[in-house]
Amino acid sequence: MTPGPDCKPRLPRGVRLKHDAVRGEWLLLAPERVIKANPVAVAVIEKCDGVRSLSEIVDDLAQAYQAPRETIERDVTKLVADLATKRMVDL
């Protein structure tokens, strides 16, 4: 499932991003599932609010990290697609 540039990804009900202060790491929590999120994944997941389109998320990140838009787009699309497959993100 490849998300299109106009999709508006969001965390589904029951899924949340949480910082574990004891371990100093970010976790994406869902019923009976936990995924450790690296800083790049956290930056993407925080923008998956159901309001911004995938294209807007890519634009925001490309500007924030001053990186080539094509590279950001490829990486964000892959991450969102992987999370959607695991039912951790709704498209």
SVG drawing of the C-alpha trace seen along z (x, -y; Angstrom):
<svg xmlns="http://www.w3.org/2000/svg" viewBox="-10 -25 30 33">
<polyline fill="none" stroke="black" stroke-width="0.4" points="0.0,0.0 1.7,-3.1 0.3,-6.4 -0.3,-9.1 0.8,-12.7 -2.7,-13.9 -3.4,-11.3 -3.6,-12.7 -2.0,-10.1 -3.0,-10.0 -2.6,-7.7 -5.6,-5.5 -7.6,-5.2 -5.6,-3.3 -2.2,-4.2 0.0,-6.9 3.5,-8.2 5.1,-8.3 8.5,-9.2 9.8,-6.8 11.8,-9.0 13.3,-6.1 14.9,-4.6 15.2,-7.9 13.5,-6.6 10.4,-7.2 7.8,-4.4 4.8,-4.0 2.3,-2.2 -0.7,-0.2 -2.7,2.6 -0.3,5.5 2.4,3.8 5.3,1.5 7.7,0.1 10.8,-1.9 10.9,-5.1 14.1,-6.8 14.3,-10.6 13.5,-10.7 10.4,-8.5 9.3,-10.7 9.6,-13.8 7.3,-12.2 4.9,-10.6 4.3,-13.9 3.2,-15.4 0.7,-12.6 -2.3,-14.5 -4.9,-13.7 -4.9,-17.4 -1.6,-17.7 -1.2,-15.8 1.8,-13.6 3.0,-16.3 2.8,-19.0 4.6,-16.8 7.4,-16.2 7.6,-20.0 7.8,-20.8 10.5,-18.2 12.6,-19.2 12.6,-22.8 13.3,-21.9 16.2,-19.6 17.3,-21.5 17.5,-18.3 16.5,-17.5 12.7,-17.1 13.1,-13.9 15.1,-12.2 12.6,-13.2 9.7,-12.2 11.1,-8.7 11.9,-8.1 8.6,-9.5 6.5,-7.6 8.3,-4.4 7.9,-4.9 4.2,-5.8 3.6,-2.8 5.3,-0.5 3.4,-1.9 0.1,-1.7 0.8,2.0 1.3,2.6 -1.9,0.7 0.0,-2.0 -1.1,-4.8 -4.4,-5.3 -4.3,-6.8"/>
</svg>
